[in-house]
Amino acid sequence: MSSVSADLDSARRRLEADGFATRESDDLRTTRKWQGAMARAALRLYEAGDPGHDLRVPIAAALLELYGSGLADEEIASLVEAMLPIEVAALGLRVR
């Protein structure tokens, strides 16, 4: 297993353990706790004038709200990368 794959698996397990994702069959789904943080992040970003073109931005903002400033940049990046496909599926979007 590559280091990147191991980091993603670790990030997914952390998101699940912290209550931001839940396992349904073989898939991870977002939880109400996560959905609330995403809604608040999206609203803050919209009010600040963010154009909303990159879903990673509100995901990162939601993670910072939930975890605070105690995460290293690498941890945030891994968590964003792990949550992105889960959030894309939750929103019914397609990755281009």
C-alpha positions in Angstrom: 0.0 0.0 0.0 1.4 3.4 -0.9 1.9 6.2 1.6 -0.9 8.3 -0.1 -3.3 5.4 0.1 -2.5 4.8 3.7 -2.9 8.5 4.5 -6.4 8.4 2.8 -7.4 5.3 4.7 -6.3 6.9 8.0 -8.1 10.1 7.2 -11.3 8.2 6.3 -11.1 6.2 9.6 -10.6 9.5 11.5 -13.6 11.1 9.8 -15.7 8.1 10.7 -14.4 7.9 14.3 -15.0 11.6 14.8 -18.6 11.3 13.6 -18.4 13.2 10.4 -18.9 10.2 8.1 -20.7 6.9 8.7 -20.5 3.6 6.9 -23.5 2.4 5.0 -22.8 -0.9 3.3 -19.4 -0.4 1.7 -19.8 3.4 1.3 -19.1 6.3 3.6 -21.9 8.9 3.9 -21.9 12.3 5.6 -23.5 12.7 9.0 -25.8 15.4 10.3 -22.9 16.8 12.3 -20.9 17.2 9.1 -23.8 18.5 7.0 -24.3 21.3 9.6 -20.7 22.3 9.6 -20.7 22.3 5.7 -23.8 24.5 5.7 -22.3 27.0 8.1 -19.0 27.0 6.2 -20.8 27.6 2.8 -22.8 30.4 4.3 -19.7 32.1 5.7 -17.8 31.7 2.4 -20.8 33.0 0.4 -21.1 36.1 2.7 -17.4 36.7 2.2 -17.8 36.6 -1.6 -16.3 33.2 -2.3 -17.5 32.2 -5.9 -18.1 28.6 -4.8 -16.2 27.0 -7.6 -14.1 24.6 -5.5 -15.8 22.2 -3.1 -12.5 21.8 -1.2 -12.8 25.3 0.2 -16.0 24.8 2.3 -14.7 21.3 3.2 -11.5 22.8 4.6 -13.5 25.6 6.3 -15.8 23.0 7.9 -12.9 20.9 9.1 -11.2 24.0 10.6 -14.5 24.8 12.4 -14.8 21.2 13.8 -11.2 20.6 14.7 -10.0 24.1 15.4 -6.4 25.2 14.7 -4.9 22.0 16.2 -4.4 20.3 12.8 -1.2 20.5 10.8 -1.5 21.5 7.1 -0.8 17.9 6.0 -3.6 16.6 8.2 -6.1 19.1 6.8 -5.1 18.3 3.3 -5.5 14.5 3.9 -8.9 15.1 5.5 -10.1 17.3 2.7 -8.9 14.7 0.1 -10.7 12.0 2.0 -13.9 13.9 2.5 -14.2 15.3 -1.1 -15.5 12.1 -2.8 -17.9 11.5 0.2 -19.3 15.0 -0.1 -19.5 14.8 -3.9 -21.6 11.7 -3.6 -23.8 13.3 -0.9 -24.5 16.2 -3.1 -25.2 14.0 -6.1 -22.4 15.7 -8.1 -20.0 14.2 -10.6 -16.3 14.7 -10.6 -15.0 16.3 -13.8 
